[in-house]
């Protein structure tokens, strides 16, 4: 029943409407109370927020809040977690298939939309991370690399929360997404995939091409969604963690 309802729902139109509402400027006197309520309701941390709450003109700006400088020192190793959130799946890639949930997987080429890139990533490792509404919504490079291109891929906007992931086959390759095709200093292929989701008020790409240091910001989500980080075989990979394990942007992620 859940699968049928989510399939029939006009997901893209409703998400665009939600984005417009979230971008609507709020009266200054309401902002702090609303953002503090949101933080209590969804477990958002306000301790690391850069700036004053009253300066965020809309919910959209609050969702995309920056971190206070120095609040997230990077972990040791060549790989760090690209965002705050909970693990969906993480660890080695079995051939050219990525696990969505236990017993269900999808093709790497379908995710990145590029057969040549997928072939270079096959047999490497990946981390799929779900960002809940209360999480920090900026996405950072989990490795030092050169961004060769960013490809937007059209699609629908299914929710990406755990119940939806369990019931919608191939969810991450059916949703709209942005694929950052990268190359590591050792020549290996890598990628960052920002997967859109229901009620996400837009995905903002902040680095479209060129070198990025480990931990540099590459994009922002408008509400909450999913990131898939991938590295090719032949070097350090993402550590295998169980579903629902909590990770924080900047923490060491190397296996």
N, C-alpha and C positions, 0 to 999 in steps of 0.2 A: 504493500500500500504506500509506504514512504517513497519508494522508487517511482511509482506512478504519479503521485502528487508532485514530486520534484520535477519530473519530466514535463508535466502539463503546465506547470507554473510559468507565467511570462517573466522569466528570470532577468533578462537583459533590460526590459522596460522598467521593471520595478527597481532594479539596481541603479539605473540612471536617475530615477526619481529620488531614491534614497540619497544619491550623491548630491543632487541639487539641494535637498533639504539640509544635509550636513554642511554644505558650503554657505548656507544662509547666515549672514552676520547676526550675532547675538547682542542684546543690550549689555553694556559693560557690567551693570549691577547684577546681572544674572550669571555671568560666566563662571566666576569662582565657585559659586554654590553648585552649579550644574556639573562642572568638571570634577569637583570633590565627590559629588554623588556618584558620578560615573566610575570614578576610581574605586569607591567602596563597593559598588555593584559588580564590577567586572575584575576587581583585583589589580587595577593598574597602580604601578609604583609612581609616586610623585617626588620621591627623594632625589632622583637623578635628572629631573626636568630642567632644561636650560631656560632661563627667563622666568617671568611672572605669569601665573595662570590667567590673570585678567587681561594679558596682552594677546591671548589667542582669540581671534575675532569670531571663530566658528568652531563647531565640532570637528570639521575637516582639518583645521589647523592644529587642534589639540591632538587628533589621531596621529598627525605627522610630526609631533613634537620632537625636537632634538634633545640629545643627552647633554648634560653639563660636561664641559671639557674636563678630561682627566678621570671621569667616573668609571670608565671601562678600560683599564690597562689590558693590552693584548696578551693572551696566553703564549706559552712557549711552543715552538714547533712551526712547521710550514703551513698548517691549516688551522683556522679558527671557525667557530660557528658564525654563520652570516647574519643571524637574527635571533631575537628572543622567541621562544615558543616551545612546543612539545614535539618530540620525535614521532613521525608516522612510521617510517622505516629508515634504517641506516646501516651501512656496511658494504661489503663487496657486491658488485653487479655480476649476476650470473649470466655470462654471455652478453646478449643484447637485450635482456629483459630486466625490468625494474619491478620489484615487489610493491604493490599498492597496499594490500593487507595480506595476511596469511592465506595462502591458497589462490591468490589472484595477483596477476602481474600485467604489465603492458610493455609495448615495444619502445625501446629507447629512441628509435628513429621517429616514431609518432610523436614523442614528447618534444624533441628538439627541431623537428621539421626539416632535417638535413641529413641525408643518408651518409654523406662523407664524414660529417662531424660525429654521427652516431657510431660509425665504424671505428673511429679513433678513440671513442670513449668506452667501447665495449670491453668488458672484462676489468674495468676500473672499479671505482667505488662511488657511492652516492649518499647523500643525507637529505631526507624529505622532512621538512619542519612545518608544522601548523602554527600559525599565529592567531591567537584568540583576540577578541575585540579589545581586551585590556592590555595586550602586549605592546611594547615599543614597536613602531610600525616602519622603521627605516631598515633597509637591507644593505649589507656591507660585503665587500669582497672577502671571501673566506681564504684567499690566497693572493700572493703577489702575481700579477699576470699582465698581459696586454689584451685589452678588449678589442677584438678584431671587428665585430659587428654586433648590433642588437636587432633581432628580427621579431617584429610583432606577428603573432599568429592569431587569427580570428577564431572565435568559438563562442560557446554559450557561457553561462555563469552559474553552474551548480554551486550550492554551499560546499565548503570543504571541511566542515566539522567532522569529527570521528563517525557519527552515525551515517552521514552521507557517504563518506569514503568507504564504509563497509558495505553499502547497498548499491552504489552506482558503479557499474563496470567501466574501466578506462576513464575514470573521472578526470584525472589530470591532463589527459590528452584531448578531452572534449571541451575543456574550458579555455577561454581566451588567455593568452600568456605572452610574455616577452622573454626571448631567449638571448642571453649574452654569450656569444661564442668567444672563448678566451684561449690564450696560449700561455703556458707556464714558462718560467725561465729555463727549465730543462727541456723544453720543446714539446712536452706533453700537451694534449688537448684538455680543455676544461670548459665548464659551462655553469652559468647561473640561470635558473628558470624562475621567473616570478609569475606564479599562476594566479589569475584573477578568480574572484569568487562572488557569490550572491551578496548583494549589498555593499560590495567594495566600491567606494566612490572614486574610482579611477586609479590607474597605476602610473606613477611618475618616474621616468627614466632620468637619472641625473648624470650618468656617464654613458655616452653613446659610443665612444671609441677612444683608444689610447691606453697608456700604462696606468695601472692602479696598484697601490701598495696594499698589502694585507690589512684589512680593517677599514679601507676607504669606503665611503658611501657610494652605492651605485644606483639606488632607487628607493621609492617610497610607496607604501600602500595607503589607501584611504580608509580602511576599516579593519581588516584582518584577512589573512589569506594563507598561501602556502609557498614556500621556497624549496626548490630542488637544486642542490649543489652537486656537481659531478666533476670528477677528475679521471683522466685516462690511466691505464695500467703502466707499471714500470717504476713506480715511486710511491711515496707515502700516500695513504688513503684515509678516508674518514673512519673513525672508530665505530664499531658495531655497537649500537645501543638498543635497548628494548623499546617497544612502543610506549608512548606517554612519558618517557624520560624528559625531564625539563632541561633545556639548554639556554644559555645566555650569550648574546652577541659578544664576540671577542674572546670567549673561553677557548682553551686549547681543544682541538677536535681531531688531531692526528692519531691514527691507530698505533 
